[in-house]
Amino acid sequence: MATATATALSLTEVAPAVLALVPAVSRAFRHRSRVAPHRRPALKCHQSRPLTAVAAAAAAAAGDSPSTAVFHGECFVVGDNIDTDQIIPAEHLTLVPSKPDEYRKLGSFAFVGLPTAAYPTPFVAPGEEKSRYAVIIGGANFGCGSSREHAPVALGAAGARAVLAESYARIFFRNSVATGEVYPLELADTGAWKECKTGDVVTVDLANCIMINHTSGKQYKLKPIGDAGPVIEAGGIFAYARKTGMIASKSA
């Protein structure tokens, strides 16, 4: 069990190890294609820096080309040390993401563990399955706590496209990439969560590595997503492995 003081992960640490994540993902996420008809269309991720030799060779074999991802909408703002129990409490971990109805239900419970005194505005409105907030802005050590793939899955199922935080707990970043549910983007600037407010309209531009808060008029720099981008873009580690020929495709 990690704690709120667990070492946070930098994007530059994880990129070379992305392709080694396959054994760590549970069998439940091998069947994410069953959920695909109920999911939003996948967006493309611009490669902000050169790929490693392994990732570049895989991308070339799959015929990948650089593209641009832009996320626009209202943001939901949280603070430091947001743990996985706050993102999705343990009582909801019996839900199976590979079942479409349970996937949607999982999304409806995203962030229900947040204390209402500190966060009076719910991430998902009562009685709804989807959130109005496309982007989540957080502080340091986002996703600390117990290891559960359900945490990024719940956020993705609720409709979030990206999390922007100052740093991440290693397991949350890893699970976000492996499941392909949300882009875990790291802010180069600190203090965005103190300056932005829930409901502000923002644009996240991966090609230019910036987040623009249209409500306040301020801009914030992002660190490049790097080699993790193609994995998230493909829909997760297993989809990426099939796309690049690392494992056999379902039609083979």
N, C-alpha and C positions, 0 to 999 in steps of 0.2 A: 504494500500500500504506500503510494507516494504521499507526501505531505505538501502543505502550501509553500514550504520552503524548498521543494525539490528543484534540482537544477533545470533551468529553462533551456530550450533548444534553439539554436541559431540555424537559419536556413542553410548557411554555408557548411554546417556540420553534416546535415542529413543527405545532401544531394548525391554524393558518391555511393551512398548505401541504399538508395531507393530500390534498386533491383534485388536486394537481399531481403526484402520484406515479405516475400510470398509465404514462407512457413509460418509467419506470425499471425496471419489472418485466419479467423475461424471458418469452418466449412460453410456456415450460413451465408457468407458473402460470396461463395463460389456461384451462387444461384441468383445474383442480383439481376440478371437479364429477365427474370420473371417479373420484376417490378417495372421494367423499362416502359411498358405502355402507359404507366401512370406517372412517369417522371417527366420533367421538363426537358426540352432538347438540349443536348450537350453544347456548351460553348467552347470556342477554341482559345488556347493560351499562347500568347506571343512568347517566343524564346528570348529573354532579355540578356542572356549571356551564352557563350558557346557551351554545347553539351559536352559531357565527358566522352571519352572514346567509345565506351560501351554503349551509352545512350545514343550517341550520334550514329553508330553503326546500326542500331536497332531502328532508329527513326528513318534512316535511309532505306533500310529494307522494307519498311512499311509504307514508304512514299510520303512521309510527313513533310509538310512545309510550314514555315512560320506563319502565324495568323494572330489576330488581335482579339482580346477579350475585354469587354467593357461592361461593368455592372452599374446600373443607375437605379436609385430609389431611396426610400427612407432608411435611416440607420437606427439600430438599437444599441444603446451604450451601456456597458458594464465596466466594473473596475478591475483591480488586481486580484489574482488568485481565485479566479472563477473555477470551481472544481466540477468534476463530472457528476457528482451528486446533485449539484445545482442545475446542471445542464439536463440531466435525465435521472431522476431518483431510481434507486435500485428496485423499487416495487414495480417498475414498468419494464424491467429487463426480460420478463417472460414473453414479451411481444417479439414476434419473428419477422425481421425486416423483409425476408423473401416472400412473405404473404402480402399481397397488395393492400388488403384492408387493414392489416396490422401495421404495415409501413406507414399508412396515412395516420393511424391512431398514434403511432409513436411520435410523429411530427406534432400532433396536437398537444403532447406533453412536454415539448421542448421548453426548457428554462422554468418549469414549474417549481423547481427547487430553490429558486431565488427568493430571498426574504422580501415579503411584500412591503415592509416598512421602508426598505432601501430602494425597492423597485416597484412602485405602485402601478406602473403601466405594464400589463402582461405582454410577453413576446407574442403569444397567440391568444386572441380574444376568446373569452368563454363561448363554448359552443361551436368554435371554428376549428378546422384542421390545418389551415395555412396561416402563416404570419404575413403581416403587411410589410415587414422589414426585410429587405434584400441583403443588407450588409450589417454585420455585427462589429462593433468597435470595442476593444477591451484593453486592459493594461498589461501588466507583466504576469508571466506564469499562467497563461490561459490554459485551461484543460487539465489542471493538476488533479490529484486524487487517484481513485481506483481506475484500473485499466478496463475500458469497455468500448467496443466498437460502436455501441449504440449512441454514444455522445455525438460524434459528427453526423451519424446517420439521422438522428432526431432533428438536428439543425437543417440538414439537407431536405429531409422529408417535409419540414415546415415551410420550405421555400427559400431559405437563406442560400445565397450564392457564394459569399466570401466572409471570412473572419479576418479582421485586421487587429493585430495585437502587438504589444511591444516585445513579447517573447512568449514561447509556448512550453508547456510540459512536453517532454519527449514523446510520451505515448499518445497524446492527443494529436500531435503533428503527424506522427507515423500512421495512426488510424485514419486521419483525414485523407492522406495520400493513398493509402491502401484501398479505402472504400470509394474514393473519388467523389465524395459527397459535397465537400466544400473546399474552396481554396484557402489554406491557412497562410495568410500573407503577413509578413513582419514589417512593422512600421520602422522606418529609419529615424524618425523623430519621436520624442517622448512627449507625453502629455495630451495626446489627441483625445483620450477618453475624458479628460477633465475639461476640455474646451468644446467638445461636441455634445449635443444633446439628443436624446431619443426623439425621433421624428424629423431631424434635420435631413434635408435632401442632399445626397452625395453621389458622386461618380467615382468609380474605381477604374483606372486606366492601367492595365498591366503592361501595355507596350511602352508607356512613358514612365511607369513606376511611380504614379502619383494617385493620391486620393484628393478630390476637390469637394469641399463642403460648400455647396451653393448657398446655403442659408446664412453662413457666417462670412463667406467669401475667402476663407483660408484654404491653403493647400498643404498637403503633407506628403513627404517622400516615402516610398516603399522600397524595401529590399527586393531584388529580383527573385522570382520563384525558382528559377533555374531548372535542374533536371527533374524536379518533382512535377513540373507543369505538364509534360506529355502524359504522365501516368494519370493525373487527375482528369485531364482532357479526354483521355480514352474511356474513363468511367471506372477507374480503379486498377489495382495491380494485376488482377486476372484478365481483365479486358485488354490491358496493355500488353500482357504477355502473349495473349492470343493474336493481337494485332501485329506484333513484331515477330511472330513465329517462334517465340520461346517455348510455348506449349501449343498443342494442337487446338484448332478452332472447333467449335461445337458442330460445324457442318462436316468436319473431316471424318 
